[in-house]
Amino acid sequence: MAVLFAALVVLFASCQAKYLHEPLTKEAIDDINLYASWTADPDYAGYDVEHFKSLCGVPLDDNVPPRPKKLGILPVKTDYEAVQIPDTFDAREQWPNCSSIKDVRDQGSCGNSWAVGAAGAITDRICIHSGGKLTPYISAQDLTSCCGGCGYGCNGGFPEAAWSYWVYEGIVTGGQYLSHQGCDPYQIPSCDHHVKGKLIKPCGRSLPTPTCTWKCEAGYNSSFFADKRYGTDCHAVTTSVEAIQTEIMTYGPVEGTFNVFADFPPYKTGVYKHTSGGPLGGHSVKILGWGTENNTAYWLAANSWNAGWGDRGFFKILRGENECGIEAGVVAGLPKMEEEPRA
């Protein structure tokens, strides 16, 4: 009897694990749209769950090799000056001359949100801190392929290490796929992360990490190492909501990491709160503001699944309750304004 009971427990656990990692059904999405504070797209019913798991490239458990101390452990900033925090803030409106804040990147079939989120926020901060005079588009490709201490390229990495790499090693410029912008443009093709996308090719499983060549694209008027842009500081932000708000409204967008559940890929509008389904993995995004919708406080964030996903590439997630860990994994830094390479 004990053996039979143990076998049933194992079977139940395996079935439960299988269920938790399955995509949402049409019925589950209908329930969300009937009862939740957000809406889901019915076209996502039965989506390719393995694709979205492969996009979640931030390890959130202890089953990973230790990070190098130089590139993986950041001091936590807590000494923020008291400021008047508005009820609503949107970095796109606060700094309209910095067009990159409105930008939605596409990580393609590559689990490197840790790099894409960092590159996006760093790009915004350089523009903001230069008063709009410096607008280099920081290369997510450089981070993904060349930062060996940051993790595993398209198979995951660590946001803290990406920001440290910016300070210690520098990151070159590089636009999105096929942009031919900057030194090292993105090499992973854009693709549809959604059922009814406008791109030609639907996304598949994660692609291999492109090789780092330490060379700029042919025709670019600078060498790779001369093109490096640097930070002067990088830090984690305390989990205090007020501290995160102060960081954003004072210095610009930040990178945040949270746990993606099976109900997040179908997100369309509203303030997301985990409603159903199991965890798919850790994912990094750019947080650029906050507000309140239908009496529900939210963070405003830009995802990296192109503008065809969600609310034109953006989404709102519950603020003040560390929803899915969104307030526990915020990192940021300050740019070096001189254009010459760090000594």
N, C-alpha and C positions, 0 to 999 in steps of 0.2 A: 504494500500500500504506500509506503514512504517513497519507494522508487517511482511509482505511478504519479504520486503527487508532485514529486520533483520534476518529472518529465512534463507534466501539465503546466507547471510554473514556467519552465523554460519555453514551452510552446507559446504560452500566453505572452511572455515577454518579447519573444521574437515577432509574434503577430502584432503586438502593440508597437514595437519599434518600426515594423514595416508600415503600419498605418500612419504613424507620426511623420514619416518621411515621404509620404505620398503627396501629390499635388491636391489642391482643393477640388472638390466636385462642384458641379453646377448647383446642387442643393446647398452646399456649404456657402457658396458665394451669394446665393439668394438670401440665406439667413443673415449674412453680414449686411447686405443692402437693406434688410428689413429692420434690423435691430441696432447696428453699430453706429458710431459717430463718424464713419467714413464709408465711402462707396468702393466697391470692387468691380472690375471689368469681367462680365460673364464670359467673354471670349477666352479668358485664361483657364477655364475649367479643363483639367487634365493636361496642363502645361508640362514641359520637359523639366522635371524636378532636378535631374542631374545637371542640367545646364546651369540653373540658378545656384545649386550647391557649389559648382566649380567657380562661379563668380565671387563667392564669399571667401575671399583670400586672406582673412585675418584670423589666425588661431586664437581661440578664446579659452583654451584649456591648458593643462600642464603637459599634455602629450606631444610636446614639440621640443626640439633641441634648445638649449639656453641661448639667449641673444648676447652678442658681444657687449660688454659693459659700455664701451665708448659710444656705440651706436644704438643701444637699446634701452637705457635707463635715463629718464629725464627728471630733473628737479620739478617739484610741484609748486606752481606759483600760487601764493595765497595773499600776498600783500597788495591788494587792489585798493586804490583810493575810492572813497565814497563818492558816488555820482548819482545824479537823478536818472533813474532808469525809466524810460517811457513804456507805456503799455504795449506799443507796437513799434517794431523796428525792422527795416528791410534794407540791407546793405546796398541793394541795387538802386534804391532811391536816395540813400545817404551819399553815395559816391557815384553819381550818374556818368561822370567822365571816365570811369573805369569799366569799359564794356565787358571785360572778362568776367565780372561778377555775374553777369546775365548768362554766361556761357554754360552749356551743358555738354560735358565730354562723353565719349563712348569708349568704354574699356574693351569692347568687342568680346571675343571668346578668350578671355584671359583673366585669371583670378588675381588682379593687381589693383583692386580698389584702394589698397593702402598707399600705392604710388600715385594713382590718379587723383585721389582726394587731397593729398599733400601738394602735388603740383598745382592744382587748381587754387587752393587757398594761398599758396606762396605767390603765384602770379598776381592775385588780387592785392595782396599786401604790398608788393613792390610798387604797384601803381598807386595805391592809397598813400603810402608813406613818402612818395616822391611828388605828391600833389598832382598826379596824372602825367608827370613829365617822362617817367620811365615805364614802358609797357611791354617788357619782354614776356613772351609766352613760355613759361617754364615747362621743360620736357618731361612728361611722364615716362617716355621711352628710356631716357637716360637713367632715371631711377630704377625702372623695371629691370633693365639689362645689365647696368654697370655697378649697381650697389650690391656687391656680394654679401656685405654684412647686414643688409636689410631683410634678408629672408630668402625666398625661393622663386623670385620673379613672378611668372604667371601661375605659380602654384602656391602663392601666398607670401605674406611678409608682414612687417611691423611698422605702423605709422610713426612711432617714436623714433625708430631708426632712420626713417626717411627724412625727418626734420633734422636729425643730428647730421646726416650725410650732407645736407644743404649747408650747414654751418662749417663742418670740418673739411669737406671735399668739394663742395660746390656742385651746381646742376646747370647744364647748358640749356639753351632755348630749343623749342621744338613744338610745332603745332600739331593739329589732329591729323588723322590718316589722310594721305594724298593732298595735304595742304601745301607741301613744299615750303613751309614756313619755319624759319629758324634753322639751327644747326642739326638737330636730331628729331625730326618729326616722328609721330607715332607710326609704328609698323604693323600693328594688328588691325585688320580690316574692320570697318564698321559693319554692323549686322543687326537684324531684327531680333530684339529680345522679347518680342510680343507677337501675338497671333496675326493681327492685321496691320503689320508695319508697312512703311513706304519704301524701305530699302530692298535691294534686289535679293540679297542672300540672307536666309534665316540663320541665327546663331547656332553653333553646335557646342560640343564639349571643349574644354580649355585647350588652347593651342600651345605648342612649345614656346618657351621664352626665347625671344630673338637674341642673337649673339651680340655682345658689346664689342664694338670695333674701335671705340675712342676716336672716331672720325666724324666730321660734319658731312652732311649731304653734299654731293657734287654741286659745285656752283656757288656754295655759300661763302661769303667773304670773310671768314674767320676760321682759325684753327679750333679744334675741339676744346683744348684746355684754356685758350684765350677767351673763349665764349662763356666760361663758367660764371655763374652768379652765386653769391654767398649770403648766408644769414649771419647775424651777430649773436643770436640768442635762440634757444628753443626750450620749450618747457611744456609740462602737462598742466592742465588747469584743474583746480580743485573742483569737486563735484557740486559745489554750491551753485545754484541757479543764478544768483546775483553775480557771482564771479565770472561765470561763462558769458552772461549778458554784458558785463563791463568789458571783458576781453574783446568781444565782437564789436561793440559800439565804439571802442577806443582805438583798436588796432586793425579790425577787419575780420573777414570770415575765418573760421577755424576748421580743423578736421575732427570729425567725431566718428566713433566706431560703435556699432550696436549689433545685437544678435538678430539675424533675419530668421523669421519663422515662415512656415509654408503659406501663410495668408498675406505676406507682404508683396510678392511678385504681382498679384492681381490689383494692387492699389491703384485707384484712379483719382479720387478727390477726398477732401475732408481731413480730419485729424486722426491719423492712424493710431490704433491701439491694438496690441496683439489680441486676437479674438479666437482663433482656432488654428490647429496644425502644429507640428513639431518644429524644432530648430533645424535650420539648413547650414548655418555657419556665421562667422563674424564678417562684417562688411563696413567699409569706411565711406563717408560722404562729407561734403562740404556744408557746414551749418552757417547760414548767413543772416538769420534774423529770428523773430518771434512775434507772437500776437495771440489773439483770442478769437475763436470762431464758435458761435452757438454756445457761448459760456464755457468753452473748453480751451484751456491754454495749450499753445503748441510752439514747437521749434520749426522754423522754415529751413529746408535743406535742399541742396542740389544733388541728385543721384548721378551715376555715370553709366546709365543704360540708354543714352541718347534721348532726344526731345520727344520721341514717340512714346516713351513710357510715362506712366503716371500723369501728373498735371503738367504737361509739356516739359517733362524731365525733372520737375521739382516735386516735393512732397512735404506734408506737415505731419509731425509726430508729437504725441502727448508730452507736454512740458511739466516739470515739477515732481514727477514720480519716478524718475530714472527709468522710463519705459524702455524695455529691452536693453538696458544698460547704456542708453544714449548719453547720459550725463556723467558716466564714469570713465569715458575714454576719449576726452577732449585734449588735443595737443595743438600747439601753435608756436610761433617764433617771430622774430623781427629781422627785417632785411638789412643788409649792408648797402648803403646808398651809392657808394663809389662803384663805378663800372669796371675799374681795373681789378684784376684777379687778387684774391687774398694772398698776402705774403706768407 
